[in-house]
């Protein structure tokens, strides 16, 4: 009977260790990666990205979610609320845009932005709520025309 209990406890302990490794350790690893020198997997405009998500969200998530993408668009608004530095890029769709959560290393570039300025951002696409969400964005103030 005691050997069965030891075996059972060993199995439970092993199960807890494996779960801890896969579910808890990633919480402590920073996902705040600077993407400035990373290569984008796709390059498109804010209009094309929003249009794609409006047309077919499921297909767009398969194409873009979790990937580093580079977006060119026009600044609608810059926000500094709740220790979050955010840019909203315009789209042709009136109620939708692209929300770019800017990496802290680009704070100086963020302060230079003006409404209706054309910029390029590179970030990790997280999907679509009311707007398309990009995280850890780096800013290029002089996009290629």
Backbone bond lengths (Angstrom), bond angles and torsions (degrees), N, CA, C in turn:
res aa  C-N    CA-C-N  psi(-1)  N-CA   C-N-CA  omega(-1)  CA-C   N-CA-C  phi
1 X - - - 1.443 - - 1.530 110.72 -
2 X 1.330 117.42 -39.35 1.448 120.96 -178.57 1.522 111.32 -67.37
3 X 1.322 118.24 -35.46 1.468 120.21 179.67 1.528 110.82 -68.06
4 X 1.337 118.05 -33.32 1.464 121.16 176.08 1.521 110.27 -66.60
5 X 1.320 117.86 -39.96 1.463 121.39 178.27 1.533 110.96 -65.10
6 X 1.332 116.79 -42.14 1.461 120.42 178.60 1.527 110.35 -63.56
7 X 1.313 116.98 -43.25 1.452 121.32 178.61 1.537 110.95 -62.38
8 X 1.324 115.62 -44.29 1.469 120.62 179.06 1.529 111.19 -63.46
9 X 1.322 118.34 -45.06 1.463 121.77 179.20 1.533 111.76 -65.07
10 X 1.328 116.37 -38.24 1.456 120.56 176.97 1.537 110.41 -63.43
11 X 1.312 116.00 -42.31 1.460 120.79 178.15 1.531 110.94 -63.05
12 X 1.313 118.05 -44.50 1.476 122.22 178.94 1.529 110.21 -63.16
13 X 1.317 117.64 -44.08 1.458 121.80 178.94 1.525 110.99 -62.01
14 X 1.310 117.43 -43.92 1.455 122.12 177.39 1.535 110.70 -62.21
15 X 1.291 116.84 -42.45 1.462 121.67 177.96 1.530 111.42 -62.09
16 X 1.322 117.01 -41.99 1.464 121.22 177.84 1.526 111.60 -65.22
17 X 1.320 117.43 -40.96 1.458 120.75 178.43 1.527 112.01 -63.95
18 X 1.311 116.84 -43.79 1.466 120.70 179.48 1.527 110.31 -64.27
19 X 1.322 117.76 -45.69 1.468 121.26 178.03 1.524 111.09 -62.81
20 X 1.309 116.85 -40.46 1.456 120.33 177.68 1.508 111.77 -61.25
21 X 1.309 116.69 -40.84 1.452 120.82 -179.86 1.538 111.41 -65.22
22 X 1.314 117.39 -44.07 1.463 120.61 -175.20 1.523 114.59 -83.36
23 X 1.325 117.93 -26.98 1.460 119.71 -174.28 1.525 114.85 -110.78
24 X 1.306 117.87 -30.47 1.461 120.20 -175.14 1.523 111.82 -97.62
25 X 1.316 118.58 -42.34 1.463 121.45 -179.22 1.532 112.16 -57.71
26 X 1.342 120.51 -42.62 1.471 119.25 179.05 1.532 113.90 -60.27
27 X 1.313 117.88 -23.33 1.458 120.55 178.02 1.526 112.02 -67.26
28 X 1.318 116.43 -26.98 1.455 121.26 -177.61 1.531 113.12 -94.06
29 X 1.323 116.98 -9.67 1.452 120.98 177.80 1.523 107.56 -88.76
30 X 1.316 117.08 127.65 1.462 121.90 -176.28 1.515 111.28 -69.29
31 X 1.329 115.96 131.28 1.459 121.02 174.42 1.522 109.59 -102.20
32 X 1.323 115.76 16.21 1.460 121.80 -176.73 1.520 109.51 -89.20
33 X 1.317 115.97 56.94 1.457 122.63 -175.14 1.530 110.79 -82.75
34 X 1.330 116.32 134.68 1.454 121.24 176.83 1.531 108.52 -78.60
35 X 1.324 116.69 122.23 1.459 121.87 -174.51 1.526 114.00 -97.17
36 X 1.315 116.93 7.98 1.458 121.11 -174.23 1.531 112.36 -54.84
37 X 1.312 117.53 -40.88 1.461 120.79 -176.11 1.530 112.71 -103.07
38 X 1.324 116.66 9.77 1.460 120.55 177.61 1.528 109.68 -85.18
39 X 1.309 116.57 154.33 1.464 121.73 179.02 1.523 108.59 -92.85
40 X 1.330 115.42 128.87 1.459 120.66 179.34 1.528 110.00 -73.48
41 X 1.329 114.63 142.86 1.461 119.52 178.35 1.524 111.51 -80.51
42 X 1.342 116.27 -25.98 1.460 121.84 179.36 1.519 109.53 -145.60
43 X 1.332 115.48 149.77 1.461 121.88 178.12 1.521 107.38 -127.52
44 X 1.341 116.84 126.44 1.454 121.32 178.65 1.518 110.87 -157.21
45 X 1.322 116.18 175.95 1.462 120.46 179.33 1.521 109.83 -93.13
46 X 1.326 115.79 162.32 1.463 119.57 177.69 1.527 110.24 -62.67
47 X 1.331 117.58 -35.59 1.466 120.67 177.88 1.525 111.64 -61.94
48 X 1.333 116.54 -45.44 1.465 120.64 -179.46 1.526 111.93 -65.17
49 X 1.327 116.59 -39.85 1.467 120.27 -179.73 1.527 111.14 -65.21
50 X 1.317 117.32 -47.97 1.466 120.77 -179.65 1.534 110.19 -65.05
51 X 1.311 116.82 -41.25 1.473 121.07 178.80 1.526 110.73 -59.95
52 X 1.321 115.97 -42.21 1.462 121.02 178.95 1.529 111.20 -61.97
53 X 1.335 117.14 -45.73 1.461 120.59 179.40 1.522 112.06 -67.72
54 X 1.331 118.06 -35.38 1.465 120.40 177.47 1.520 111.57 -67.41
55 X 1.315 116.55 -35.18 1.462 121.36 -177.41 1.526 111.44 -73.22
56 X 1.358 116.81 -48.84 1.464 120.74 -176.66 1.532 109.31 -154.29
57 X 1.329 116.01 94.47 1.463 121.04 -175.56 1.522 112.14 -63.02
58 X 1.316 117.71 -40.84 1.460 121.18 -177.79 1.533 111.21 -63.40
59 X 1.331 116.24 -45.46 1.467 120.91 179.20 1.531 110.40 -65.96
60 X 1.332 116.51 -40.35 1.462 120.54 179.99 1.519 111.51 -65.63
61 X 1.334 117.55 -39.10 1.463 120.22 176.28 1.522 110.63 -61.16
62 X 1.320 116.56 -39.66 1.465 120.03 178.13 1.529 110.91 -64.04
63 X 1.339 116.58 -35.61 1.462 120.77 -178.75 1.530 113.43 -77.77
64 X 1.345 116.81 -41.93 1.460 120.63 -167.10 1.528 115.97 -113.47
65 X 1.318 119.16 -32.40 1.465 121.55 -171.51 1.525 111.69 -60.74
66 X 1.337 114.86 130.79 1.453 121.54 178.51 1.522 114.02 82.43
67 X 1.326 117.31 -0.23 1.459 120.97 -178.08 1.522 110.89 -106.85
68 X 1.327 115.46 154.53 1.467 120.94 175.68 1.522 107.22 -82.25
69 X 1.341 115.31 119.36 1.458 119.66 178.85 1.525 109.78 -125.23
70 X 1.318 115.00 154.34 1.455 121.62 -179.64 1.526 107.52 -114.34
71 X 1.336 115.95 125.80 1.459 122.55 -174.98 1.521 109.75 -120.54
72 X 1.329 116.05 134.25 1.458 121.50 172.51 1.522 107.09 -109.45
73 X 1.335 115.46 133.56 1.459 119.10 -179.79 1.516 111.17 -168.81
74 X 1.327 114.87 -176.81 1.461 122.01 -178.31 1.526 109.93 -107.54
75 X 1.319 115.90 136.77 1.465 122.23 -177.59 1.526 109.65 -69.06
76 X 1.318 115.54 126.60 1.464 121.12 173.31 1.520 110.22 -96.42
77 X 1.349 115.32 -41.94 1.461 119.76 -175.39 1.525 109.44 -158.00
78 X 1.331 116.05 148.15 1.458 122.75 173.26 1.524 106.93 -120.34
79 X 1.338 116.85 133.50 1.458 121.07 -176.13 1.529 110.47 -129.60
80 X 1.342 115.63 144.01 1.468 122.19 178.62 1.532 110.31 -124.47
81 X 1.326 119.19 33.96 1.458 122.94 -175.23 1.529 112.42 -82.04
82 X 1.333 115.76 145.40 1.478 123.25 172.92 1.529 113.47 51.18
83 X 1.323 116.31 43.39 1.469 121.93 -179.91 1.521 112.84 57.53
84 X 1.319 117.20 23.80 1.462 123.20 176.23 1.520 107.78 -115.62
85 X 1.300 117.15 129.77 1.457 122.53 177.80 1.524 107.20 -102.89
86 X 1.320 115.78 115.89 1.451 120.82 -170.09 1.526 111.79 -131.52
87 X 1.325 115.56 141.21 1.455 122.60 172.87 1.525 106.93 -117.69
88 X 1.314 116.36 138.34 1.460 120.40 172.11 1.524 106.65 -110.91
89 X 1.337 115.36 122.71 1.456 121.33 177.54 1.525 109.56 -95.84
90 X 1.316 115.81 140.54 1.460 121.77 -179.78 1.521 111.09 -72.65
91 X 1.334 113.84 159.75 1.464 120.94 170.14 1.521 107.81 -140.19
92 X 1.330 116.36 170.99 1.463 120.10 177.62 1.520 111.97 -69.62
93 X 1.325 116.73 -20.11 1.453 121.56 178.60 1.522 107.71 -84.43
94 X 1.311 116.75 122.39 1.462 121.89 -170.93 1.530 114.21 -58.78
95 X 1.309 118.06 -41.28 1.468 121.05 -173.15 1.524 114.37 -92.44
96 X 1.316 118.76 -1.84 1.449 121.50 -175.13 1.520 111.19 -127.02
97 X 1.333 115.69 155.23 1.449 122.15 177.96 1.513 109.81 -157.22
98 X 1.316 115.69 -162.09 1.466 121.81 177.88 1.521 106.92 -122.30
99 X 1.331 116.92 120.89 1.459 122.10 177.13 1.524 107.90 -95.03
100 X 1.327 115.65 120.97 1.467 122.11 -177.63 1.525 108.53 -112.07
101 X 1.317 116.46 110.74 1.454 122.41 175.89 1.531 106.65 -84.18
102 X 1.327 116.78 111.66 1.458 122.55 -169.41 1.529 111.85 -84.32
103 X 1.321 115.60 137.74 1.464 122.39 176.93 1.534 108.77 -64.19
104 X 1.342 119.13 141.41 1.475 121.61 -178.54 1.531 114.77 -55.74
105 X 1.327 118.55 -26.70 1.466 120.67 179.19 1.527 112.89 -66.25
106 X 1.319 117.76 -18.92 1.461 121.64 -178.71 1.527 112.87 -99.65
107 X 1.315 117.41 19.64 1.468 120.67 -177.34 1.527 111.77 -60.78
108 X 1.335 118.05 -39.38 1.468 120.75 -179.77 1.531 111.13 -64.34
109 X 1.326 117.23 -41.89 1.464 120.27 176.34 1.521 111.58 -63.67
110 X 1.302 115.81 -35.49 1.465 121.23 -178.89 1.522 111.16 -63.19
111 X 1.326 116.61 -37.98 1.465 120.42 -179.09 1.532 112.19 -68.29
112 X 1.336 117.65 -21.68 1.460 121.86 -178.84 1.531 113.31 -83.39
113 X 1.323 117.98 -12.83 1.461 121.22 -173.98 1.525 112.51 -68.92
114 X 1.329 113.94 145.55 1.462 121.46 176.84 1.522 108.40 -126.62
115 X 1.304 115.95 153.65 1.455 121.05 177.51 1.526 109.65 -59.16
116 X 1.328 116.16 140.49 1.472 125.62 -179.27 1.523 114.26 69.42
117 X 1.325 118.23 10.24 1.459 121.71 176.49 1.527 109.11 -77.54
118 X 1.321 116.32 136.86 1.461 121.02 177.26 1.520 108.74 -83.02
119 X 1.335 116.39 126.44 1.462 121.67 179.19 1.524 109.49 -137.29
120 X 1.323 113.25 170.82 1.457 120.70 173.46 1.522 107.13 -125.94
121 X 1.316 116.79 132.77 1.464 121.52 176.96 1.525 109.07 -124.31
122 X 1.315 114.22 149.96 1.458 121.19 176.80 1.511 106.72 -124.05
123 X 1.341 117.23 126.08 1.451 120.09 -178.51 1.516 111.88 -156.88
124 X 1.321 114.94 175.59 1.459 121.76 178.42 1.524 107.82 -93.25
125 X 1.311 116.26 120.30 1.460 121.15 -179.19 1.534 109.24 -74.31
126 X 1.332 115.37 128.14 1.457 120.34 179.86 1.512 113.15 -109.29
127 X 1.329 117.42 -2.62 1.453 119.61 176.40 1.514 112.25 119.25
128 X 1.325 114.79 -158.21 1.452 122.58 -169.41 1.521 109.96 -131.62
129 X 1.316 116.53 123.26 1.464 120.85 170.67 1.521 105.57 -108.85
130 X 1.306 117.22 -92.93 1.465 120.34 168.28 1.522 108.23 -101.89
131 X 1.292 115.92 -21.92 1.456 124.50 175.78 1.528 107.49 -130.36
132 X 1.320 116.26 163.83 1.460 120.34 173.10 1.528 106.99 -77.49
133 X 1.330 117.29 137.88 1.459 122.54 -175.73 1.535 110.04 -110.21
134 X 1.343 115.77 128.06 1.462 122.05 172.68 1.522 108.71 -120.30
135 X 1.331 117.40 135.79 1.462 122.26 -179.11 1.526 111.07 -113.47
136 X 1.345 115.12 157.24 1.473 123.67 176.67 1.523 112.28 55.35
137 X 1.301 116.91 40.54 1.463 121.52 -174.05 1.528 113.02 -72.11
138 X 1.317 114.32 141.33 1.460 120.86 168.81 1.529 106.17 -107.78
139 X 1.330 116.10 149.77 1.459 121.67 -173.47 1.525 109.99 -112.44
140 X 1.334 115.49 134.84 1.463 121.86 170.05 1.525 105.96 -114.69
141 X 1.334 116.61 111.37 1.459 121.32 -175.90 1.518 113.43 -75.01
142 X 1.319 117.80 -17.32 1.461 120.99 -178.09 1.522 109.48 -124.28
143 X 1.329 116.69 77.14 1.470 118.69 -179.83 1.522 110.19 -68.33
144 X 1.312 115.64 150.67 1.471 120.21 176.57 1.512 108.79 -65.19
145 X 1.287 115.85 132.93 1.476 120.23 -178.78 1.501 110.39 -81.08
